[in-house]
């Protein structure tokens, strides 16, 4: 136990008594103590708290411990922090106290998520601003004047050439620049392939994995294409269930969201099916660049470039804000896709395409991906360690690659766990949200937990909150 009297009227206008005790270490104890001081009324709205350094010295804790505790309480609404004004007790503290006195059986629901553990987005704070700015400047200086005209619907050749080399080297893709079409991301690729309201380059029915993004299924359904779910197991999609479908959409590098690569025998089997049926495989290269187990998983496209449409983007590796992706097409689809795109279709920004080309050719993209791979691996390890320490009965799967993990829950507990997370301000998804409504595959309870989105300083608090909402053994 650590007790401290902070006796500095110049800094906060009142004595501050904090008692640090209980589980969870100094940071958690400090958060509890400050909450108690505000919630009990000992710290009135507007009270200014000591600077990080001063309070850390008084308590005998690290400065970062105080900084993290303040940040957490600011996020929860107990404190406010403004430049030049310091950290103060928030004006909403009194309504919070009234709510606590009124709602004895259930805490007030969080107005917005304090901890974002949803899948699908990278750490925005890690965007390589300096390297991207340098690539942008170089690209603009070197760009010919015609680059700022109407442009080629296929995309800038500089980028298509850079991607040809990169995808061959990093993902085992076999292609050439004339078979790459630049798009604005995976959803844009689906719209180009299936059209709006029918009449697209591809026709259904389309086989899909039993678990996947509902947004993609809805987009395909809006094009008038029926989807048929394929069951999954630890080796990926059971492609032996393929029949008379004209195409299949797979995430063979890392099945989304359950995790795991498509087994080599199934990779070969789906290519054999496509050849025999005259069908095509749509390869969503989801998480292909973020593998942590040192077992290479190349692109399915490398097995047969004429039977696979390989689709990728920089949404996870760099930022979804860039809106840059690509399709590597069999030769027979290049013309129809360009016709669907149209001469005046709003393609991706030419300056952004040129900047990405420079970013790839200069080696900056490789360096950034390696750096983020190390960061996300560390995040994954912290998640696994926290669960082992605080919820050892929870099985964690899908962690060999990607930006999220699946937490397997006891039967019947998923809905209550998602609800509890919402009450505590933890944003995450239940596994049921990704389940195809027509699949006959037995349902399993689980949480899909993203570990990439929180900033580094907020990640520890996010893990602590997550462990607090998991069902007991």
N, C-alpha and C positions, 0 to 999 in steps of 0.2 A: 504494500500500500504506500502511495506517495501522497502527502498532503502539502498544499502550498497556499500561502497568503500572498497575493500580488497587491502590494500597497503603493499604488502610484496614481494619485488623483489627477496628475497632469495628463496621464495617458488614458485612463478610463473613467475617471470621476468617481470611483467607488472601489472599496476593497473587493477582491475576487478570491473566494475560497474554493479550491477544487480538490476533490478527493479521487485519486486514480486507483481503482481497484476492480476486481472481477476478471473474467476470462477475455481472451482475445488480444492481449498485448497492450502496450501503452497507447497506441493510436485509438483503439476501440474504447479504452477506458476514458481517454480524454474526450472523445465524442459523447460518451454517456454522461460524463460530468458536466459538460457544457450544456447538453440538452436539459439536464436536471436543473441547472442554474437558471436557464431561460424559462423552462416549463413551470418551475415553482414560483417564478416572479422575482427571484433574487436579482436577476439582471433585467432591467426594464427596457422596453423598446427605445432604440436610439443610443443605448450605452455603447461606448467605444471600447473595444477589446485591445489588449496589448499587442504590439507587433510580434511577429513570429519569434524573432531573436530573443526578445525580452521574456516572453512566456516560456520559451524553451529553456532559458537559463534558470528561471525561477523553479521550474518543475524538474530540471535535470534530465530533459529528454532531447532528442535530436530536433533541429529546426524543421526538417521535413515532416516530422511527426505532427507538429503544430500546423504547418501549412496544409497538410492533407486533411487534418481534422476540420480546419476552417473551411476548406473547399467543400468537404462533404456537407457541412451544415449550411453553407451558402446554397448548395444544390437542393437541399431539403427545404429551404425557405426559412430556417431559423435565424440566419445571419444575412447581412448584405455586405458587399465589398465594392467600393468605388475608389477610383484613382484620386488621391489627395484627401480622401475622407477616412481612409482606413477601414477596418472591419467592425461593423456595428450590429447590435441586436436588431432584427427586422421589425418593422411596424406590425407585421401580421402575427407576431408572437402571441399577443393577447387572444386573437381569434383561435389560434392553435390551442391555447390552454383551455379555452371554453369548450372547444370540440373534444378535447381529451376528457374533460370532466363529464361531458354529455354522453360520449360514446365509450362506455366502459367495456362492453363485450367485443367491439370490433373497432380497430383503428381507422382513422379517416383515410379514405382512398386517395392515393397520390394523384395530383392533378396532371402530372406528366411524368414520363419515365425518368428516374434519376440515373439509372444504369441501363445502358443500351447493349443488350446481349443478343440482339437479333442477328441472324446470319446474313451474309451477302454483301457486306460493305467493308472496305479496308479501313485502316486507321487514317482518317483524313489529315491528321496532324503530321503524318509522315510523308506527305507529298513532297517530292524532291524539287522544291521551288527554284533553288539556285541553278541546279543542273538543267531543269526544264527551261528556265529563262535564257540560259546560255545557248541551249539548242535552238530555241525560238529565234534568238538574234542571229545566229549563224545561218539558219534556214532562210530567214527573210533577206539577209544580205546576199545570199547565193541564188535566190530564186530568180528565174527569168521573168520578164515582163508578162509573158503569156500565162504565167501561173495565176495571175489575177483577173483572167478572163473567165468565160463561162465554164471551162473545165471539162474533164472527161468523166462521164458517169461511172466508169470503172474505178476511178480514184487516181491520185497522182502516181505516176510511174515510179518516182523516187521511193515512195513508200512501198509499193508492190514489189520492187526489187529488194528493198531492205527486208521485207517480210519473207520473201522467197529464201534468202540466205538464213535468216534467223530461225524460221520454222523448220527448215531442213536440219539445222545444227542442234536446236534445242528440243524439238518435238518429233523428229523423224518424218516430217511431211515431205512428200515428193510432188513438186509442182514447178511452175514457172510464172513470171509476172503476168502473162496474158490470161492466166486461169484464176487470178485473184480479183475479187471485187470488194472494194471498201464499202462498209456500211456503218450505221450508227450504233451498232451493238447487236446482241443476239435477238432481241425482239424485232428489230428492224429486219434482220435476216429472215425471220419467220414470215413477216408480212410480205417480203419480196417473193419468197418461195411459194406461199399459199394464197397470196392475194387478199383482197378485201371482199368478202361476200362470195367467194368462189372465183374460178377462172384463173388460178395462179399457175405457176410453173409446175408445181407438184399437185397431185390429187390424192385423196384418201381412198380407203381408210389408212390411218397412220397408227402404228403400234408405238406405245410409250411405256416407260417404266411405271410400275404401280405407285411409286412415290416420286413426286417431282413438284415443280412450281405450278400452283393453280393458275397463276397469271398466264403462263405459256399455254396451258390447256384451254383457257378461256379465249385467248387470242386465236388459237387454231380452230376452236369451235365457231368463232365469229366468222371465219372464212368458209364455214359450211363443211368442215372436215370432221369426220367421226374419229375418235381415238379409242384404241383397244389396249387395255392395260396388261403388261407382262409382269408376272410375279417376280419377286426378288428373293435372293438368299445371300449367304456370305460371299458368294462368288459373282454377285451382280445379277443382271437380268437373266431370266431363264429363256434364252432365245429359242429353245426347242419349241416354245409355244407359238412361234411365228407361223402364220398360215398364208392367207390370200391378201394380206396387206400390201400396199404399194411402196411403203416406206416405213422406216422405224427410226425413232429418235432416242438416242442413248447418251449417257454421260460415262463413257468407258474409262476415263482416267481416274475418276473418283465419283462414284455414284452419288447423285444428289437426291435427298440429303443423308441417306443412311451410311454412306462411306464405303470405301473399298473399290479396287479396280475390277473391271470385267476380266474374268479368268481367260487365259490364253486359248483354251479349247473353245470357249464361247466366242471369242473374237474371231477365230477361224470359222466357226460354224455360222456366224451371222453374215460373213462375207460369202460363204458358199450359198446361203439362202438367197442373198441379193443377186448373185450371178444366175442361179437357177430360175428365179422369178422375174428377172429383169427389173428388180427393185433397186432402191437406193437407201443408204444408211446416212442419217444426219448425225454427225458427231459434234456434240456440245463439249468442247474441250475445257470443261469446268474444272478449275483448280489444277490444271495440268502443270503449272509452273511451281506449285507449292507442295512438293513432296519432302517428307522429313525422314523417311526410313531407308534412304539410299538405294531403293529398289527401282530402277528406271522403268517407267511405263510410257512407251512411245505412243504416238497418235495412231488410231485405228486406220486412218487414211493411208498410212504407209503400206498397208497390206494390199490395197487395190484403189489407186487414185481415181479409177473410172466408176467405182461403185460407192464412194463415200464423199459426202459434202462435209468438209471440215469447217467449223465455225468457232471463232475466237474473238476476244476483245481485250481491252486494257482496263475494263471496269474493276477487276479485282487487283490486278498487278500495279496499276497507277491510280486511276480515279474514274468513277462512273460519270463525273462531270465532263470528261473529255469527249464522250460520245463517239468513240472510235472502235470499230471492229472490222472483221474481214470474213469473207467466205472463200474457201479454196474449193473450186468447182471442177467436176468432171467436164471434159471439153464440150460435151453435147449440151450442157446447161448454161454455158457462158452467155451465148446470144440471147436466150430467153430471159435470163435474169437481168441483163442490161436493158432489154426491151421493157421489162416490168419496172425497172428503175426509172427509165425515161430520161430524155435529154435535159429536161428542166426539173427533174426531181431534186428535192433539197438534200444534196449529199453532204457528207461531213465537211467541216471547214477546211479549206485548202491550206491556210497557214498552220493549222493544227496537224494536218497530214504531213506537211513538210517538216515540222518540228519533230514529230514522232519518228520520221525517217532518219533525221540527224541523230536523235536520241538513241536509236537502235544501232546505227552504223558507228557512232562514236564509242560504243561500249557502255554508255550511261545506263541503258535499259538493263543490261546484264548485271551491272553493279547494284542497281536499285533492287532488282529481284532477289539477288543474293542477300542483300542487307535485310530486306523484308522477310525473306525465308527464315533467317536467323531470329528476327524479332518475333515472328509468329510461332516459331518452334518453342521459343522461350515462354510465350504466352500459353501455348498448349500445355507445356510442362507444369506451369504454375497452376493451371486449372486441374490437371490430373493430380498434382500433389495436394491441392486444397480438398478435393473430393476424397482422396485416400485418408486424409487426416480427419475430416469432419463428417463424411458420409461414405464410409468404406463399403456399404451395402449397395451402392449405386454403381452399375457397370457403365463404363465409358467406351464408346465404339466410334469408328470412323476417324481416328486421329492420326493415321499415317500420312495424311495430306490435307490440304484445304485450310479454311478459315473458321471452321466450326466443328463441334463434336456433338454426338448424340448420347444423351444420358438415359439409359434404360431404367424405367421405373416399375415398381410393383404393379400388378394388374389393378386397374380401376382407380389409379391415383393421378393420372395425367391432368384431368380437368381441374381437380382441386389444387394441384401444384401450379398450374398456369394462373389460376385465380389468385392464389396466395402471392405469386410473384407480382401480379398487377397491383395488389393492395400495397405491397412494399416498394413499388416504383421500379421494379425490374422488368424490362421489356425483353421478352423471349417468345419462342414459338413452341407449341406442342406438336408432336409428330403427326397427329391426326390432321393438321392443317394441310399437309402435303399429300395425303392419301387420295388416290383416284376414286371417285365415288362409285365406280362400277367394278372395282377389283374384288375378286373372291379371296384374295390373300388374307390370312388371319391378321387381325389388327394387333398392334403392340403399343403399349404405353411408353412414352418417352418425351424428352425435351430436346429441342434443337438449339444449342447454345453457341452463339458466335463469340469468338474471343479476339477479333481483330478491331472492332469499332471503338471500344473505350480508349481514351488516351492513357499513356503509361502511368501517369500519377493517379488516375481514377480506377485503374484495373484492380488493385487490391481490395478496395471498397466494394467493387462490383462482385468479386468472388465471395467476399464475406456475406453480402446480401443474398447471393445465389444459394449458398450453403444453408442459409437460414430459412429458405422456403421449401427445401426438399422434404419429401415424406420420410418419416422414420422407418427404421428396419422392421 
